[in-house]
Amino acid sequence: MAVRAKRRNSFEIQLATVRALFLRELQTRFGSQDLRLGYLWVLLEPIFQVLLLLVMFSFILARHVPAMDYSVFLLTGILPWFMFSRSVNRALGAVEGNRGLLNYRPVLPVDIAIARTVLELVIYFIVYVLLMLVVAWFGLLDGISDIPLLLFVWFAIAIFAFGFSLIMMVVGHFSGEIGKLVAVLLSVLYFASGIIFPVQIIPEQYLQYLLWNPLIHAFETARYAVNDHYPIYHIDFGYFLKSTLVLMVIGLLVYKFRERRMMTT
């Protein structure tokens, strides 16, 4: 008597689809290289970028921040930023770059956005852990004050990046030239998010405008989670969470409005 296969529900199908897309993204990210070298380069590329910035700002410009070494300060801000910005940039061409996959019924554009966001989260969080271990080995980090809070901030930034990516995926499908404007927007956000300098040095009359940027609240909270002596004046992580929720709702609405068009164009 033949055994009937268990019928999977929609969530299990989507989970399997995202997993397959994640593995595909991982393997094709550096497809022109040897596979093992490619996996290694996935980690080495952001490490080299961060080390270059550390040399520039720690030794050449001799930046200092209160309550922690500048290397810890920079790592805790710039690696979540890389995760966010890379997710947004890769979302712009997600539909056209995976046009062939969208011919398969289980694959939806949102699955591609999820897989790419998860991939960036995994890559940059692993790099963050490795570099923080190196920093600790050199005696520049005594420990982390609140590990659960730090993990939650990383997860919240990934959700924020996913909501933003949904909007950028729709916008990128609508107009390929929009990528130039997004690059300018990300450049402005980079300098307005307190990644390479502490917000304490910003004059009060200008800081009130920067605090409208949700990301600055997330990065500063992450630094506070690493060292609870780090001052976080005017920082409201709840504001970031509310902004993330609003961005997710907008992203899902915009995506749902254009989903059929993206799949049939």
N, C-alpha and C positions, 0 to 999 in steps of 0.2 A: 504494500500500500504506500503510495507516494506521500511524502510529508510536504504539506503546503508551507511555503515560505511565509514568515511573519511579515505582515504589511506594515511598512514604516509610516509614521505620521509626518506631517509637514515639517515639524521642528527637527526630527531626526534626519529628514532629507536635506534640510538647509544646513544642519551641522556637518553632515558628510560633504556637502558641496563646498562649504567654507574651508573645511579641512583639506580637500583636494586642491582648491585654489591657493591656499596657503603654501602647500608643498610645491605647487607649480611656480608660484612667485619666488619661493626660496631657491629653486633649482635654476630658474631662468634669469635671476637677478644678475648672475655672472656666468651665463651659459657658454661664453666663448672660452672659458678657462677650464682647467681640470676641476672636476667636481669638488674634490677635497680642498684644493687651493681656493676655490670659489667660496666655500663655507668659511674658510679662515679669513678671506678678504672681507667678507661681510662684517666681521668684527674689527679687522685691522684698519679699514678705511675710516670709520668714525674715531677710532683711537688716535690715528695720526692727526686728524683734524683738531681734536681736543688738545693733544700735546703741543701742537703748533701755537694754539691760542694761549695755553698755559705759559709757554716760554715767552710769548710776546707780552702778556699782561702781568705775569708774576715777576719776571726778571728784568725785562726791558723797561716797562712802565712802572714797575714796583707798586702795583695796586695793593691797598690794604683795606680790610673790612673788620668791623668789630666782632669779637667773640669767636672767630674761626679763621683758619688759614684761607688765603685767597683761592688756592687750588680747590678746596672743598666747596667754597662759595661758587666758583665758576662751574665745576662739575655738576652741582645740584641744580644749576639753572640752564646750562647750555645743552645738556643731553636730553632733558625733556623737551627743550625747544627744538632740537633736531628731530625728535620723534614727531612733534606736531607739524613742523614745516615740511618734512619729507612726506608725511601722509597727505597733506593738502596738495603739494605739488604733483604727487603721483595720481591723485584723484582727477586732475584736470583731463588727462588723456585716458582714463580708465575704460571708458566705453569703446572708443575707437581702437584702443590697444588690445581689447579682448572681444572684438566683434564676432570672431568665429565661435567663441565659447557661448555667446548669447543665443546661438542657434539651438543649443541644447535646452530642453524644456526646464530642467531643475535649476539652471543657472540664471540668476537675476543680477542686475547691476549692483544692487545693495550688497550682495554676497561678495562681489569684487572689492567694494569699499571696506567691508568688514575684514576680509583676508589681508588687505594691504595695511590697514591700521594695526591689526594684531601683529603682523610681521615687523612693522616699525617699532611697536612696543617691546616685542621680544628682543630685537637686536639691540636697541639702545638701553634697555634696562640691564641686559647682560653686560654691555660695555660699562655702564655705570657701576655695577657691582665690582667688576674687575678693577676699574681704575680707583674706586674707593678702597679696595683692598691694598692696592699699591700705595696709595696715600697713607693708609693706616700703617703699612709696613715701614714707611719713612718717618713715622711718629708724628704726622701732621693731623691725625684724627684719633681721638681717644675713644670714641664710641658714638653710637647714634642714640639720641634721647628718646625718640618715639618711632620705632620701626613700623607699627601698624598705621600710624598717621602718614608716614612717608610712602608706604605702599598704596594707601588710599589716594594720596595726591597724584601719584603716577597713574593710577587707574582713572581718576577723574579727568586728568589731562588727556588721556587716550579717548575717553568718551567725548570730550570737547572737540578733539581732533576729528573724530568720526562724524560728529554733527556738522562741522565745518566742511569736511570732505564731501559729504552728501551734497551740500550746496555747490561746491566747486565742481563736482562731477557733472551736475546738471548744467551749470554755467559753461564748463568746458565743452560739453556736447553741443550747446547752443552756439558758441562762438569760440573758435580755436585761438583767436587773437587775444582773448581775455587773459591768457597766461602772462602777458607782459604787465598788465595792471596788477595781477596777483603778486608778481615778483616785487613790484613797488610796495604793495600793501605789506608783504611779509618783511621787507626791509625796514619799513617804518615800525612795525610791531617789534622787530628784533631790538631796536634801540629804545623802544618805549616800554619794554617789559622787564627792565632791571636785570638783564642777563649778565652784563659785564661790569656793572657798577651797582653799589647798594643804593636803595631809594633814599636813605638817610641824608645823602649829600645833595639831594635835589631841593631847591628852595620851596618853601611852603606854597607860594603863589602859583608855582608850576606843577607841584606834586598833585594838587587837587584835580588837575586835568588828566594826568597819567593814571590816576586811580580808577578812571572809567574803563581802563583796559583790564578785563578779567584775568588775563594771564599773569600779570604782575602779582596778583594776590595768590595765585597758585605757586609760583616759583618762590616767593618769600615764605609761604607756609611750609614748603618743602625744606627750606633752610632752617626754619624754626624746628622742624621735626628732627633734623640732624643734630642741632645744638639748641637747646631751649633757652640759652643765654643770648641767642641772637635777637636783637631788637626788631620788632615788627610793628612799627608805628603805623596807624591808619589802615592796617591790612585786615581784610574781612574775607575769610575763606568761604563763608556762607554766600557772599555776593558772587563768588566764582561758581559755586554749585547752582545757584539760581540762574546765572547766565548760561551754564551748560545745559540746564533743563530747557530754557527758552530756545537755545540754538538747536538742540535735538528736535524739538517740536517743529521749528521752522524747516530744518533740514528734511525731516520725514515728510512734511506736507509738500515741500517743493519737489522732492523725489517722487512722491506718489502721483503728483500732477503730471510729471514728465516721464514716468516709468515706461508706459506703453510706447511713447514716441522714441525713447532711447533704444528699445528692443526691436523696433520695426523699421527704423530709418536705414 
